[in-house]
Amino acid sequence: MTNRWLYLPIEVKVRELDAKLLLSYYAIQQGYQVIIGDQPNVTETLAQYPQGIYFAKGGPKGFRKRMITSAVDNGQTVVELDEEGLLIEKKRYIRDRMRKDTLQFVEHEYCWGEHQKQVISNTYPDMAYKCHVVGNPRFDLLQPKYRSLYQKEVKSLQEQYGEFILINTRFSIYNAAKGKKDTVFVQHIKELYESFLKMIEKTARRFSHLTIIIRPHPAENFNSYRQAFRDLSNVHVVHEGVINKWLLAAKMVIHNGCTSGIEAFLLDKPVIAYIPFETEDTELPNLLGFKATTITELHQTIDQLLHHKAIIPDDDRLYHYCRWDIGDYSFQHILGLCNTITLPSPPLSLSKSRKKPIKNVRKQKRKFSLLEEEITSFYQILDEIEQQTFKRTIQQIAPQVFYIKAG
């Protein structure tokens, strides 16, 4: 597999970077040369580097079409794993994220689980052959083998906050970063947001010896929570770093309809779905772990979990939505499938002009930073986990974009 190229664009760093680094670590061992970094800047490199595999991450229909057609126009073979492919509703998903006019340009569509595969295959039977159930490398990081990746950060969080309950929220369509969006279409989320405010206050007062960490959705207004709980010294609003370290450090997790509830469950962490009323869009995450429909019931469950070893309820329906089994890794399935793709033979060595840093990258409005040290330290911990080491070359070729190969 030597001299094959893999392009790994990243849009949301805290969600995607570690999973893409995990995939890249094993890809370069198999002879791939990898370009990884900020999505728009990685896309800019495609015209200047060899034809290879462009690993698309899905997106709203217009964004997705632009990214994929740009890659194809530059001679790349496209594979795709939609980062939002786990919790989907068929009609909305097909309409907004999985249009056939773009899917036709994708060589492999990597699916989180059978549910996503069936949604796509039943809608486009002639495209079913493109779909492969692989899980997601994000969930590989939840496996016992890789939990030590976050060991130092977990210890630091526990030293800083002591025993804490982590509460994750998902109310951005009402509690938006730019202000409340109080329309008829978001009344159920408004009601859920207000229910959580009431629950958090009562929980913070009832368990005043514990710290409450609120981790809002990144598109939410963080200050709304800071204002609401400014008089409660044991409540902190924090959205920093990857979710895995927070889940591992927490005593337990409370949520409603959040992917983090699934992640906490797969980390063997006590997780409580607080469900003051039913909503249509939260079935899967709320199936897992413990459930509480009232604040009294929630507090009883917290008491139980604080004083007794938790036997966490399971639900087999989860595994229809995401491929998951201990020792079965998504990155292995992805690389196995990538290895079946026939690619043009790139030159054995790039010309000097190709190896020069790319300077004409368009400036991006959004903030994204990636340092060589982040890549190096992540790989070094993987070396410790695998009890091996191998030589790697890491070279910055554009703002927030790195070229990596073995040797």
Buried (B, 14 or more C-beta within 10 A) or exposed (E): EEBBBBBBBBBEBEBBBBBBBBBBBBBBBBBBBBBBBBBBBBBBBBEBBBBBBBBBBBBEBEBBBEBBBBBBEBBBBBBBBBBBBBBBEBEEBBEBBBBEEBBEBBBBBBBBBBBBBBBBBEBBEEBBEBBBBBBBBBBBBBBEBBBBBBEEBBEEBBEEBEBBBBBBBBBBBBBBBEEBBEEEEBEBBBBBBBBBBEBBBBBBEBBEEBBBBBBBBEEBBBEBBEEBBEEBEBBBBBBEEBBBBBBBBBBBBBBBBBBBBBBBBBBEBBBBBBBBEEBEEBBBBBBBBBBBEEBEBBBEBBEEBBEEEBEBEEEEEBEEBBBBEEEEBBBBBBBEBBBEEEBEEBEEEBEEEBEEEBEEBEEEEEEBEBEEEBBEEBBEBBBEEEEEEEEBEBEBBBBBBBBBBBE
